[in-house]
């Protein structure tokens, strides 16, 4: 194999020494951490110090804790059981700053400003908004997050306690690819 003079100089002066240094340095920096010390496994029939927490097995480095029974179970509904609303809107992206506008047909308009990471561009989208209670969505939305992959856009709306209030599944003509989240509000009159 024939190499030109500049290519040989590059290999001898730069590439080979860097490769040798990396070969010596990287394995030390990437070594896995030492294993956790194994603790004795408790007898499941033995009483524990806290009756709500069962016996722990430390041999695999994890601890399992039982959930408290006083926490209410979330109500999970299928998409077919939720209210559905037709929406359209615009998503504009400037790499780390995004602006989203969505309008519910016959309803209010959402304006949101987000930070995230996405390919700069814009998109015109339309689709369906799913929610259990449209008025609760309008009144309670404080934040949102989006996932954009070209012609597909998903937007999730949250209240001040990070509870999901609704989500929109949209398609359209868009060059935006990325994720982000921020704050926004609904404005307008409910029809």
C-alpha positions as CSV (number, residue, x, y, z in Angstrom):
1,X,0.0,0.0,0.0
2,X,1.4,3.4,-1.1
3,X,1.0,6.4,1.2
4,X,1.9,9.9,0.2
5,X,4.5,11.8,2.2
6,X,2.0,14.0,4.1
7,X,-0.1,11.0,5.0
8,X,3.0,9.1,6.4
9,X,4.0,12.2,8.4
10,X,0.5,12.5,9.8
11,X,0.4,8.8,10.8
12,X,3.9,8.9,12.4
13,X,3.6,12.2,14.2
14,X,0.0,12.3,15.2
15,X,-2.2,9.2,14.6
16,X,0.1,6.5,16.0
17,X,1.1,8.4,19.2
18,X,-2.6,9.4,19.9
19,X,-3.7,5.8,19.4
20,X,-1.0,4.5,21.8
21,X,-1.9,7.1,24.5
22,X,-5.6,6.3,24.1
23,X,-5.0,2.6,24.3
24,X,-3.1,3.1,27.6
25,X,-5.4,5.7,29.2
26,X,-9.0,4.6,28.2
27,X,-9.1,1.2,29.9
28,X,-8.3,2.8,33.2
29,X,-10.9,5.4,32.9
30,X,-13.6,3.0,31.6
31,X,-13.1,0.2,34.1
32,X,-16.3,-0.9,35.8
33,X,-16.8,0.1,39.4
34,X,-16.0,-2.5,42.0
35,X,-18.9,-4.7,43.0
36,X,-21.0,-3.8,46.0
37,X,-20.2,-5.8,49.1
38,X,-22.7,-8.6,49.7
39,X,-24.8,-8.3,52.8
40,X,-26.4,-11.2,54.5
41,X,-29.8,-12.2,53.2
42,X,-32.6,-11.8,55.8
43,X,-34.9,-14.6,56.6
44,X,-38.4,-13.6,55.1
45,X,-40.1,-14.9,58.2
46,X,-37.9,-12.7,60.5
47,X,-39.5,-9.4,61.7
48,X,-38.1,-6.2,60.3
49,X,-37.7,-2.9,62.0
50,X,-40.5,-1.3,59.8
51,X,-43.6,-3.4,59.2
52,X,-44.3,-1.6,55.9
53,X,-41.0,-2.6,54.4
54,X,-40.3,-6.2,53.8
55,X,-37.0,-8.0,53.9
56,X,-34.2,-6.7,51.8
57,X,-31.9,-8.6,49.6
58,X,-28.6,-6.8,49.1
59,X,-26.9,-9.4,47.0
60,X,-27.8,-7.7,43.7
61,X,-27.2,-4.1,45.0
62,X,-30.9,-3.2,45.0
63,X,-33.5,-2.6,47.8
64,X,-37.1,-3.2,47.2
65,X,-39.6,-1.2,49.1
66,X,-43.4,-1.8,49.2
67,X,-45.6,1.1,48.3
68,X,-47.8,2.5,51.0
69,X,-51.5,1.5,50.7
70,X,-52.8,5.0,51.4
71,X,-51.7,6.3,48.0
72,X,-54.7,6.4,45.6
73,X,-54.4,4.4,42.4
74,X,-54.4,6.5,39.3
75,X,-57.4,6.3,37.0
76,X,-56.3,5.1,33.7
77,X,-58.6,5.5,30.7
78,X,-58.1,4.3,27.2
79,X,-57.9,6.9,24.4
80,X,-61.4,5.8,23.3
81,X,-62.8,6.8,26.7
82,X,-61.3,10.3,26.6
83,X,-62.8,13.4,25.0
84,X,-61.4,14.1,21.6
85,X,-61.0,17.6,20.1
86,X,-59.8,18.6,16.6
87,X,-56.7,20.9,16.8
88,X,-54.4,22.6,14.4
89,X,-51.3,24.7,15.0
90,X,-47.7,25.8,14.3
91,X,-44.4,24.7,15.8
92,X,-41.4,26.9,15.2
93,X,-37.9,25.9,16.3
94,X,-34.6,27.9,16.6
95,X,-32.3,25.0,17.8
96,X,-32.7,25.5,21.6
97,X,-35.9,27.7,21.6
98,X,-39.3,26.7,20.4
99,X,-42.7,28.3,20.1
100,X,-45.9,26.2,19.9
101,X,-49.4,27.5,19.0
102,X,-52.4,25.2,19.0
103,X,-56.0,26.1,18.4
104,X,-58.9,23.8,19.5
105,X,-61.6,23.9,16.8
106,X,-64.5,25.9,18.5
107,X,-62.4,26.4,21.6
108,X,-59.3,28.2,23.0
109,X,-55.8,28.8,21.7
110,X,-52.7,27.5,23.4
111,X,-49.4,29.5,23.3
112,X,-46.3,28.0,24.7
113,X,-42.6,28.8,24.8
114,X,-40.1,25.9,25.3
115,X,-36.5,25.2,25.7
116,X,-35.1,22.0,24.3
117,X,-33.0,20.7,21.5
118,X,-34.3,20.4,18.0
119,X,-33.4,20.9,14.3
120,X,-34.3,24.5,13.4
121,X,-37.4,24.8,11.2
122,X,-41.1,25.1,11.4
123,X,-44.2,23.0,10.9
124,X,-47.9,23.3,10.3
125,X,-49.7,20.5,12.2
126,X,-53.2,19.2,12.7
127,X,-54.7,16.3,14.7
128,X,-56.5,15.3,17.8
129,X,-56.4,16.5,21.4
130,X,-57.3,13.9,24.0
131,X,-58.4,14.9,27.6
132,X,-60.6,13.8,30.4
133,X,-61.9,17.3,31.0
134,X,-61.4,20.1,28.5
135,X,-62.2,22.9,31.0
136,X,-59.7,21.4,33.5
137,X,-57.1,21.4,30.7
138,X,-57.8,25.0,29.8
139,X,-57.7,26.2,33.5
140,X,-54.9,24.0,34.8
141,X,-52.2,23.9,32.1
142,X,-49.0,25.4,33.3
143,X,-46.4,23.4,31.4
144,X,-46.1,21.2,28.3
145,X,-43.5,19.0,26.6
146,X,-43.3,18.0,23.0
147,X,-41.7,15.3,20.9
148,X,-41.3,16.1,17.2
149,X,-40.2,13.7,14.5
150,X,-40.6,15.5,11.2
151,X,-44.3,15.1,10.2
152,X,-45.3,13.7,13.7
153,X,-45.7,15.8,16.8
154,X,-46.8,14.8,20.3
155,X,-47.6,17.4,22.9
156,X,-48.3,16.6,26.6
157,X,-50.0,19.2,28.9
158,X,-49.3,19.3,32.6
159,X,-50.7,21.2,35.7
160,X,-48.5,22.7,38.4
161,X,-48.1,19.3,40.1
162,X,-46.9,17.6,36.9
163,X,-50.2,15.8,36.4
164,X,-51.0,14.9,32.8
165,X,-54.1,16.9,31.8
166,X,-54.2,15.9,28.1
167,X,-52.1,15.1,25.1
168,X,-52.3,16.0,21.4
169,X,-51.3,13.7,18.6
170,X,-50.6,15.7,15.4
171,X,-49.3,15.2,11.9
172,X,-48.5,17.7,9.2
173,X,-45.8,19.3,7.2
174,X,-42.8,19.9,9.4
175,X,-39.0,20.0,9.4
176,X,-38.7,20.0,13.2
177,X,-37.0,17.0,14.8
178,X,-36.4,17.2,18.6
179,X,-37.7,17.4,22.1
180,X,-38.4,20.2,24.5
181,X,-40.6,21.6,27.3
182,X,-41.7,24.8,28.7
183,X,-44.6,26.9,29.9
184,X,-47.8,28.0,28.2
185,X,-51.4,29.0,28.7
186,X,-54.8,28.7,27.0
187,X,-56.5,31.9,25.9
188,X,-59.9,32.6,24.4
189,X,-63.5,31.8,24.8
190,X,-64.9,28.3,25.0
191,X,-67.5,27.8,22.4
